[in-house]
């Protein structure tokens, strides 16, 4: 009898190059950042996501590796004036940021001011690409309806943005019981983003990608990058399951927490 299990062939290098190792918590010290950058180097991830003031340090620690430097701007709430976000983005790119993750003006998107949102993304995209960097646009899907996500994907496609990204990892919503919760990347949203983004726009999932199975599952949906703090857990799990630099067949498993959030 044929198995109905879905499988995927991957290498450890492919998995590492899907990860943007996130070093963005506000309490992280410079020593914490150095330790995190060493992790990024050890596992040969795609990029290290850092606060903008750390670019020079990141260049020093990551020298000799092919791990990219990815500063964030307008982070995490996206509320700075457009002019400030453009200056911040251009400054980061000129200083050595190779990929720039920026947060949209969420209130403007919710209010339907798409001209503002589009103009801001366009200006920032032009500012970073002028200096050889690429832009990832963070939507913060927890705050948005499907119609907003679709519109943002269409705008980013029309502006030839490199990546659209689900979340910052810090967009907590206050529930009726007074407690805060967060979904981050969910399967329905990732499918929506892949469907409504052009073929040249890549998808980055952030928030909730904590295990190897999470990473494999979103990869199967067309996601090419994830933001993660659980890099060590993911990559050590890959090693324990026999994934090497030779293509390895692995079974895809469902991740309940990614179906629709907690």
Rosetta silent file (secondary structure, phi, psi, omega in degrees, C-alpha in Angstrom):
SEQUENCE: XXXXXXXXXXXXXXXXXXXXXXXXXXXXXXXXXXXXXXXXXXXXXXXXXXXXXXXXXXXXXXXXXXXXXXXXXXXXXXXXXXXXXXXXXXXXXXXXXXXXXXXXXXXXXXXXXXXXXXXXXXXXXXXXXXXXXXXXXXXXXXXXXXXXXXXXXXXXXXXXXXXXXXXXXXXXXXXXXXXXXXXXXXXXXXXXXXXXXXXXXXXXXXXXXXXXXXXXXXXXXXXXXXXXXXXXXXXXXXXXXXXXXXXXXXXXXXXXXXXXXX
SCORE:     score description
SCORE:     0.000 S_00000001
   1 L     0.000  133.726 -179.657    0.000    0.000    0.000 S_00000001
   2 L   -71.108  141.844  178.795    1.360    3.440   -0.935 S_00000001
   3 L   -78.535  142.529  176.805    2.095    5.798    1.951 S_00000001
   4 L   -98.595   10.814  177.854    0.095    9.029    2.129 S_00000001
   5 L   -74.746  136.629  177.404    2.831   10.763    4.122 S_00000001
   6 L   -87.627  138.163 -179.755    4.276   13.862    2.492 S_00000001
   7 E  -127.293  166.860 -179.917    8.037   14.062    2.293 S_00000001
   8 E  -146.582  142.362  175.564   10.650   16.617    1.295 S_00000001
   9 E   -99.799  123.694 -178.323   14.293   16.345    0.296 S_00000001
  10 E  -140.754  163.439  170.929   16.539   18.899    2.029 S_00000001
  11 L  -118.288  162.869  178.675   20.141   19.493    3.046 S_00000001
  12 H   -64.374  -35.034  178.337   21.420   21.084    6.235 S_00000001
  13 H   -64.414  -42.284  177.894   22.797   23.996    4.210 S_00000001
  14 H   -60.868  -40.027  179.796   19.380   24.654    2.663 S_00000001
  15 H   -66.619  -45.289  178.654   17.801   24.704    6.108 S_00000001
  16 H   -59.482  -39.985 -177.487   20.407   27.076    7.517 S_00000001
  17 L   -79.126    3.728  168.876   19.989   29.419    4.579 S_00000001
  18 L   -91.317  -11.453 -168.938   16.264   29.675    5.307 S_00000001
  19 E  -101.693  129.287  163.028   16.916   31.239    8.723 S_00000001
  20 E   -99.375  107.694 -178.045   17.290   34.874    9.696 S_00000001
  21 E   -72.746  119.235 -170.703   18.664   34.527   13.240 S_00000001
  22 E   -90.609  124.459  179.783   16.784   37.136   15.268 S_00000001
  23 L  -128.292   59.520 -167.409   18.710   39.269   17.793 S_00000001
  24 L  -119.421   -2.916 -177.452   16.106   41.945   18.423 S_00000001
  25 L   -62.322  136.452 -174.390   14.862   41.645   21.990 S_00000001
  26 L   -63.017  -19.259 -178.588   15.138   45.078   23.666 S_00000001
  27 L   -90.495   -2.532 -177.491   16.975   43.658   26.691 S_00000001
  28 L   -68.251  128.749  176.757   19.810   42.087   24.706 S_00000001
  29 L   -85.800  172.223  177.359   23.217   43.477   25.642 S_00000001
  30 H   -61.180  -37.220  177.502   26.159   43.817   23.277 S_00000001
  31 H   -63.583  -38.911  176.292   27.597   40.622   24.781 S_00000001
  32 H   -61.751  -41.125 -178.403   24.298   38.842   24.042 S_00000001
  33 H   -65.149  -43.478  178.997   24.476   40.088   20.465 S_00000001
  34 H   -59.637  -44.591  178.666   28.042   38.850   19.983 S_00000001
  35 H   -61.386  -39.802  178.936   27.024   35.411   21.259 S_00000001
  36 H   -67.708  -37.144  177.641   24.060   35.437   18.887 S_00000001
  37 H   -66.696  -34.465  176.511   26.213   36.438   15.930 S_00000001
  38 H   -65.699  -36.296  175.070   28.539   33.534   16.711 S_00000001
  39 H   -63.356  -44.044  179.174   25.503   31.228   16.555 S_00000001
  40 H   -58.429  -41.642  178.130   24.593   32.712   13.171 S_00000001
  41 H   -67.036  -45.355 -176.000   28.120   31.973   11.931 S_00000001
  42 H   -57.811  -42.306 -175.793   28.224   28.467   13.388 S_00000001
  43 L   -97.355    5.425  174.671   25.048   27.375   11.626 S_00000001
  44 L    50.484   52.838 -178.734   25.720   29.392    8.448 S_00000001
  45 L   -74.886  175.188  179.633   22.294   31.003    8.444 S_00000001
  46 L   -68.810  -49.082 -174.805   21.060   33.394    5.779 S_00000001
  47 E  -154.334  159.758  171.006   21.217   36.541    7.874 S_00000001
  48 E  -109.225  121.553  178.797   21.448   37.952   11.364 S_00000001
  49 E   -88.782  121.424 -173.105   18.617   40.370   12.181 S_00000001
  50 E  -133.171  165.131  171.376   19.957   43.133   14.397 S_00000001
  51 L   -72.786  148.087 -171.476   19.155   46.575   15.777 S_00000001
  52 H   -60.446  -29.631 -176.839   20.557   49.298   13.513 S_00000001
  53 H   -70.560   -9.462 -174.304   23.174   50.596   15.950 S_00000001
  54 H   -97.778    7.220 -174.226   24.909   47.203   15.854 S_00000001
  55 H   -59.171  -46.216 -177.377   25.850   47.129   12.160 S_00000001
  56 H   -63.796  -39.358  176.750   29.543   47.899   12.684 S_00000001
  57 H   -63.741  -44.168 -178.937   29.807   45.234   15.397 S_00000001
  58 H   -62.217  -39.981  178.142   28.019   42.697   13.213 S_00000001
  59 H   -60.222  -39.744 -179.152   30.395   43.395   10.320 S_00000001
  60 H   -68.526  -47.691 -176.339   33.363   42.701   12.593 S_00000001
  61 H   -69.468  -37.649 -175.181   31.982   39.482   14.130 S_00000001
  62 H   -88.204    0.561  179.967   30.617   38.097   10.857 S_00000001
  63 L   -55.153  134.807  179.619   33.746   38.897    8.825 S_00000001
  64 L    89.787   -8.919  176.309   34.840   35.901    6.785 S_00000001
  65 L  -103.494  172.226  173.076   31.378   34.318    6.787 S_00000001
  66 L  -110.083   26.106  173.591   28.618   34.609    4.210 S_00000001
  67 L   -79.364  125.624 -177.739   25.970   35.457    6.816 S_00000001
  68 E   -80.383  156.516  178.619   24.234   38.657    5.747 S_00000001
  69 E  -100.059  124.498 -175.019   23.581   41.639    8.003 S_00000001
  70 E  -127.379   88.770  174.333   19.896   42.534    8.332 S_00000001
  71 E   -75.692  155.676  177.737   19.077   45.632   10.387 S_00000001
  72 E  -107.820  149.032  177.124   15.452   46.513   11.138 S_00000001
  73 E  -133.017  154.541 -176.555   13.873   49.946   10.755 S_00000001
  74 L    57.718   32.581 -167.804   10.642   51.460   12.018 S_00000001
  75 L  -105.777  135.525    4.242   10.699   48.507   14.391 S_00000001
  76 L  -101.181   -0.930 -169.764    8.493   47.141   15.823 S_00000001
  77 L  -104.676   -9.227  173.111    5.477   49.407   15.322 S_00000001
  78 L    71.131   18.395 -168.978    6.205   51.222   12.051 S_00000001
  79 L   -95.200   -1.339  178.512    4.970   54.577   13.320 S_00000001
  80 L   -65.435  155.091  174.745    7.878   56.879   12.479 S_00000001
  81 L   -59.378  148.743 -178.878    7.345   59.547    9.839 S_00000001
  82 H   -53.711  -42.789 -177.865    8.137   58.341    6.339 S_00000001
  83 H   -59.244  -38.754 -179.812   11.056   60.773    6.074 S_00000001
  84 H   -69.801  -40.938  179.605   12.633   59.292    9.215 S_00000001
  85 H   -65.184  -36.739  177.580   12.129   55.717    8.014 S_00000001
  86 H   -65.376  -45.731  178.991   13.768   56.574    4.687 S_00000001
  87 H   -61.724  -44.457 -179.787   16.753   58.162    6.448 S_00000001
  88 H   -61.368  -43.789 -179.558   17.016   55.192    8.816 S_00000001
  89 H   -65.911  -45.453 -178.845   16.858   52.710    5.941 S_00000001
  90 H   -66.127  -40.432  177.830   19.378   54.540    3.789 S_00000001
  91 H   -60.970  -43.338  179.963   21.738   54.992    6.740 S_00000001
  92 H   -64.120  -42.171 -179.863   21.513   51.269    7.531 S_00000001
  93 H   -67.301  -41.963  179.535   22.173   50.258    3.928 S_00000001
  94 H   -65.526  -31.542 -178.040   25.123   52.641    3.586 S_00000001
  95 H   -78.496  -11.675  178.073   26.595   51.320    6.852 S_00000001
  96 L   125.579    4.796  174.216   26.603   47.757    5.566 S_00000001
  97 L   -69.795  123.009 -176.716   23.085   46.419    6.008 S_00000001
  98 L   -95.099  -25.206  173.512   22.550   44.011    3.128 S_00000001
  99 E  -132.833  135.104 -176.996   18.902   43.222    3.853 S_00000001
 100 E  -118.403  123.004  175.383   16.564   45.696    5.528 S_00000001
 101 E  -100.551  119.591 -178.837   13.419   44.604    7.391 S_00000001
 102 E  -126.804  147.319 -178.317   10.949   47.457    7.784 S_00000001
 103 E   -96.066  133.257  176.582    7.496   47.684    9.348 S_00000001
 104 L   -66.514  167.534  169.092    4.648   49.300    7.435 S_00000001
 105 L   -79.474   99.910 -171.844    2.498   52.038    8.977 S_00000001
 106 H   -64.758  -41.444  179.482   -0.118   49.636   10.333 S_00000001
 107 H   -61.568  -38.109  177.747   -2.674   52.295   11.217 S_00000001
 108 H   -66.100  -38.081  177.086   -2.565   53.680    7.680 S_00000001
 109 H   -65.651  -45.347  179.623   -3.163   50.198    6.266 S_00000001
 110 H   -64.343  -30.413  178.399   -6.090   49.577    8.602 S_00000001
 111 L   -83.693   -2.769  177.186   -7.500   52.972    7.641 S_00000001
 112 L    77.492   17.532  178.371   -7.267   52.155    3.945 S_00000001
 113 L   -85.436   72.773 -173.270   -4.826   54.950    3.118 S_00000001
 114 H   -70.946  -25.713  175.655   -3.140   52.856    0.470 S_00000001
 115 H   -63.714  -43.716  178.552   -1.546   55.819   -1.297 S_00000001
 116 H   -62.327  -49.421 -177.411    0.399   56.617    1.887 S_00000001
 117 H   -60.583  -45.724 -177.972    1.365   52.988    2.458 S_00000001
 118 H   -65.495  -44.492 -179.708    2.437   52.487   -1.152 S_00000001
 119 H   -62.501  -41.802 -178.749    4.440   55.711   -1.332 S_00000001
 120 H   -63.843  -47.404  179.074    6.260   54.908    1.909 S_00000001
 121 H   -60.655  -42.588 -179.019    7.211   51.392    0.809 S_00000001
 122 H   -60.971  -47.004 -178.623    8.321   52.708   -2.581 S_00000001
 123 H   -63.309  -42.271 -179.301   10.558   55.405   -1.086 S_00000001
 124 H   -69.818  -40.995  177.912   12.183   53.003    1.354 S_00000001
 125 H   -59.826  -44.236  179.112   12.646   50.310   -1.293 S_00000001
 126 H   -65.400  -37.147 -178.919   14.362   52.795   -3.597 S_00000001
 127 H   -64.489  -41.182 -177.184   16.540   54.072   -0.742 S_00000001
 128 H   -80.696  -37.582 -178.639   17.914   50.630    0.131 S_00000001
 129 H   -69.861  -25.359  175.071   18.264   49.251   -3.395 S_00000001
 130 L   -58.909  -27.433 -177.071   20.279   52.329   -4.377 S_00000001
 131 L  -108.298   19.202  173.330   22.936   51.017   -2.022 S_00000001
 132 L    81.822    8.098  178.021   22.759   47.395   -3.125 S_00000001
 133 L   -96.220  170.707  174.306   20.532   46.154   -0.294 S_00000001
 134 E  -120.122  161.790 -176.172   17.116   44.505   -0.517 S_00000001
 135 E  -113.916  136.046  168.358   13.916   45.244    1.396 S_00000001
 136 E  -114.049  126.383 -176.063   11.664   42.956    3.405 S_00000001
 137 E  -101.203  119.510 -178.104    8.302   44.531    4.226 S_00000001
 138 E   -92.738  125.189 -178.298    6.752   43.480    7.545 S_00000001
 139 L   -87.358  -37.395 -167.464    2.948   43.499    7.617 S_00000001
 140 L    63.849   69.393 -171.805    2.218   42.452   11.249 S_00000001
 141 H   -60.709  -26.809  179.550   -0.608   40.128   10.207 S_00000001
 142 H   -55.106  -30.325 -177.056   -2.042   39.763   13.727 S_00000001
 143 H   -89.168   -7.634 -167.257   -3.502   43.250   13.358 S_00000001
 144 L  -111.912  156.534  169.239   -4.821   42.796    9.813 S_00000001
 145 L   -91.219  164.837  179.395   -7.736   41.239    7.954 S_00000001
 146 H   -54.771  -39.260 -177.023   -7.205   39.069    4.888 S_00000001
 147 H   -63.331  -33.001  177.113   -8.204   41.967    2.647 S_00000001
 148 H   -70.124  -42.551 -179.520   -5.379   44.094    4.074 S_00000001
 149 H   -62.550  -43.886  178.717   -2.832   41.316    3.607 S_00000001
 150 H   -59.938  -47.424 -178.816   -3.928   40.779    0.001 S_00000001
 151 H   -62.043  -41.597  179.427   -3.676   44.501   -0.772 S_00000001
 152 H   -64.684  -39.851  176.395   -0.216   44.743    0.794 S_00000001
 153 H   -61.797  -40.680 -179.776    0.996   41.765   -1.249 S_00000001
 154 H   -66.973  -41.435  177.856   -0.286   43.419   -4.402 S_00000001
 155 H   -62.642  -48.415 -178.300    1.404   46.722   -3.541 S_00000001
 156 H   -63.697  -35.061  176.152    4.727   45.050   -2.764 S_00000001
 157 H   -64.601  -44.657 -178.426    4.540   43.063   -5.986 S_00000001
 158 H   -65.498  -26.359 -178.972    3.910   46.196   -8.027 S_00000001
 159 L   -95.568    3.312  179.065    6.914   47.887   -6.372 S_00000001
 160 L    57.909   41.825  174.286    9.211   44.881   -6.918 S_00000001
 161 L   -70.738  145.901 -175.843    9.934   44.446   -3.215 S_00000001
 162 L   -71.868  -43.966 -175.976   12.193   41.443   -2.510 S_00000001
 163 E  -136.929  147.535  162.238   10.269   39.946    0.443 S_00000001
 164 E  -113.005  142.590 -170.757    6.974   40.248    2.267 S_00000001
 165 E  -130.404  141.275 -173.193    7.092   39.200    5.917 S_00000001
 166 L   -68.602  -44.289 -160.856    4.325   38.144    8.290 S_00000001
 167 L  -157.650  164.858  174.116    5.322   39.667   11.607 S_00000001
 168 L   -90.817  -26.508 -169.431    7.839   41.380   13.870 S_00000001
 169 L    95.017   -2.219 -176.018    7.555   38.900   16.724 S_00000001
 170 L  -130.928   17.854 -176.639    6.416   41.738   18.988 S_00000001
 171 L   -92.484   59.494 -175.768    2.872   42.532   17.815 S_00000001
 172 L   -71.397  142.023 -179.563    1.025   41.362   20.921 S_00000001
 173 E  -114.523  134.589  179.478   -2.734   41.879   21.116 S_00000001
 174 E   -81.044  121.756 -178.727   -4.618   42.415   24.383 S_00000001
 175 L   -82.622  171.752 -179.273   -7.399   39.869   24.764 S_00000001
 176 L   -61.600  -27.612 -179.933  -10.756   40.404   26.498 S_00000001
 177 L   -84.048    3.613  178.339   -9.374   38.733   29.621 S_00000001
 178 L    88.586   -6.995  178.951   -6.584   41.312   29.795 S_00000001
 179 L   -88.493  153.940 -179.452   -3.885   38.850   28.753 S_00000001
 180 E   -99.987  140.727  177.919   -1.703   39.381   25.708 S_00000001
 181 E  -137.064  167.541 -175.415   -1.386   36.841   22.921 S_00000001
 182 L  -153.187  132.802  177.808    0.381   36.551   19.628 S_00000001
 183 L   -95.690  -48.593 -175.839   -0.074   34.378   16.544 S_00000001
 184 L    74.407 -134.493 -179.165    2.788   35.427   14.286 S_00000001
 185 L   -78.991  130.384  174.661    3.075   33.282   11.162 S_00000001
 186 L  -126.781  154.572 -179.330    0.069   31.071   10.426 S_00000001
 187 H   -59.580  -47.446  179.007   -0.531   28.633    7.603 S_00000001
 188 H   -57.518  -41.618 -179.918   -3.640   30.434    6.265 S_00000001
 189 H   -68.614  -38.992  179.154   -1.773   33.749    6.116 S_00000001
 190 H   -65.073  -40.741  176.157    1.291   32.211    4.482 S_00000001
 191 H   -62.216  -41.795  179.609   -0.872   30.580    1.820 S_00000001
 192 H   -62.947  -44.631 -178.702   -2.620   33.913    1.242 S_00000001
 193 H   -65.641  -38.381  178.202    0.671   35.771    0.927 S_00000001
 194 H   -68.091  -38.026 -178.414    2.063   33.227   -1.523 S_00000001
 195 H   -66.624  -39.652 -172.036   -1.103   33.344   -3.609 S_00000001
 196 H  -102.172    2.680  172.849   -1.268   37.137   -3.891 S_00000001
 197 L   -98.774  145.813  178.746    2.435   37.950   -4.170 S_00000001
 198 L   -65.309  163.107 -176.251    4.132   37.842   -7.542 S_00000001
 199 L   -62.739  -22.806 -179.812    6.529   34.983   -8.344 S_00000001
 200 L   -89.190   -4.966  178.826    9.567   37.231   -7.806 S_00000001
 201 L   -95.711  122.653  179.989    8.449   38.248   -4.292 S_00000001
 202 E   -89.595  159.266 -176.466    9.703   35.909   -1.575 S_00000001
 203 E  -112.294  131.011  173.781    7.849   35.115    1.648 S_00000001
 204 E  -115.233  125.459  177.356    9.360   35.372    5.123 S_00000001
 205 E   -98.884  128.871  179.150    7.547   33.741    8.054 S_00000001
 206 E  -138.683  141.253 -178.552    8.263   35.165   11.494 S_00000001
 207 L    95.563  103.524  175.795    6.745   34.427   14.870 S_00000001
 208 L    98.014   -0.679  178.257    6.125   30.846   16.006 S_00000001
 209 L   -90.246   96.703 -169.536    8.739   29.014   13.909 S_00000001
 210 L  -119.239  -14.297 -175.068   10.412   27.100   16.736 S_00000001
 211 L  -131.863  166.750  175.767   11.114   23.578   15.505 S_00000001
 212 H   -60.008  -41.655  179.868   12.493   21.756   12.502 S_00000001
 213 H   -62.564  -37.466  174.786    8.989   20.530   11.650 S_00000001
 214 H   -58.781  -46.819 -177.788    7.741   24.137   11.682 S_00000001
 215 H   -63.254  -44.325 -179.714   10.503   25.106    9.269 S_00000001
 216 H   -64.683  -39.493 -178.327    9.855   22.182    6.932 S_00000001
 217 H   -64.330  -47.077 -178.989    6.127   22.831    6.909 S_00000001
 218 H   -69.547  -30.481  174.933    6.391   26.491    5.932 S_00000001
 219 H   -60.353  -38.625 -179.672    9.030   25.584    3.327 S_00000001
 220 H   -65.982  -18.888  179.797    6.453   23.285    1.729 S_00000001
 221 L   -90.618   -1.411 -179.559    4.132   26.312    1.385 S_00000001
 222 L   100.925    6.663  175.979    6.678   28.304   -0.620 S_00000001
 223 L   -74.454  133.408 -179.066    8.288   30.193    2.269 S_00000001
 224 L  -109.401  -11.040 -179.856   11.986   30.813    1.578 S_00000001
 225 E  -146.965  146.380  173.458   13.010   32.557    4.795 S_00000001
 226 E  -130.709  148.631  170.231   11.986   32.478    8.451 S_00000001
 227 E   -95.104  128.320 -174.246   12.780   34.751   11.360 S_00000001
 228 E  -147.670  143.101  167.032   13.788   32.639   14.341 S_00000001
 229 L   -98.943  -13.602 -175.207   15.338   32.799   17.775 S_00000001
 230 L   -93.190   33.251 -176.384   15.273   28.984   17.957 S_00000001
 231 H   -56.928  -45.963 -178.317   18.086   28.508   15.436 S_00000001
 232 H   -60.972  -47.169  179.734   20.111   26.191   17.672 S_00000001
 233 H   -57.934  -47.316 -177.382   17.075   24.003   18.416 S_00000001
 234 H   -63.218  -49.525 -174.288   16.133   23.759   14.741 S_00000001
 235 H   -73.212  -33.662  176.464   19.601   23.007   13.417 S_00000001
 236 H   -70.849  -33.589  175.825   20.525   20.549   16.173 S_00000001
 237 H   -65.584  -39.355  177.228   17.228   18.740   15.576 S_00000001
 238 H   -61.045  -43.246  178.614   18.128   18.511   11.885 S_00000001
 239 H   -63.019  -42.797 -178.707   21.475   16.978   12.801 S_00000001
 240 H   -64.938  -26.942 -179.640   19.809   14.490   15.177 S_00000001
 241 L   -93.115   10.731  172.158   17.454   13.401   12.397 S_00000001
 242 L    83.210   16.948  178.351   20.328   12.670   10.053 S_00000001
 243 L   -82.973  123.139 -178.033   20.059   15.723    7.778 S_00000001
 244 L  -124.738 -164.525  176.452   23.476   16.472    6.297 S_00000001
 245 L   -78.489   -3.205  170.438   24.847   18.321    3.282 S_00000001
 246 L   -93.057  140.963  179.922   23.639   15.415    1.177 S_00000001
 247 L   -52.982  129.447 -176.748   19.932   15.566    0.200 S_00000001
 248 E  -124.889  132.797  179.100   17.920   13.831    2.904 S_00000001
 249 E   -83.432  125.401  179.641   14.279   12.715    2.677 S_00000001
 250 E  -127.305  152.629  179.238   12.218   13.893    5.640 S_00000001
 251 E   -89.333  134.195  176.314    8.553   13.486    6.550 S_00000001
 252 L   -83.307  133.854  179.026    6.421   16.609    6.848 S_00000001
 253 L  -119.977  148.651  177.111    4.397   16.888   10.043 S_00000001
 254 L   -69.729  146.594  174.444    1.508   19.177   10.897 S_00000001
 255 L  -119.700  100.543 -173.520    2.180   22.009   13.351 S_00000001
 256 H   -56.789  -37.569 -176.078   -1.108   22.717   15.142 S_00000001
 257 H   -70.095  -12.351  177.086    0.060   26.061   16.539 S_00000001
 258 H   -95.595   -4.788 -176.108    0.600   27.360   12.974 S_00000001
 259 L   -67.200  -49.004  179.176   -2.890   26.486   11.759 S_00000001
 260 L  -150.130   13.601 -178.818   -4.635   29.588   13.098 S_00000001
 261 L    96.405 -179.453 -174.863   -2.609   30.722   16.103 S_00000001
 262 L   -77.568    0.000    0.000   -2.919   29.952   19.770 S_00000001
